[in-house]
Amino acid sequence: MQYRSIRGVQEVFGDKVQINRLDSRTLERGHTKTFACWVWVWDMAFIPIRHTYWKLPRDVGRVEEMEGFSSPDSRVAPPLGATRFDLLIHVDRVEDWSPRSPHSSHSAQSG
């Protein structure tokens, strides 16, 4: 999956975030690549701070035959050749477009 695409960003953010647009520029520094996207969301808590994914070589992890069932609490090691990546999500700027509450008629005005 290419994460620098609308579909990839939507997979990372989930269905509670509306993707507005992506910045086509990708900035690279060392082993880190960054890009910007603009999103709409009702609550900042819906924006995740991290997304983990695994990159697997082709045909790795394919099960040919399975005998029995593993217990639900057993931890399974990742397949050989799997590489883990953590996408870190940084919120740079927040613009609050929610409607302002109407001022009360008993405001701080003296009369």
Secondary structure, DSSP 8 states (H G I E B T S, - for coil): --SSSHHHHHHHH-TTEEEEEE-S--EEETTEEE--EEEEES-GGGS-SEEEEEE--TTTT--S---S---TT------TT-EEEEEE---------S------TT-S---
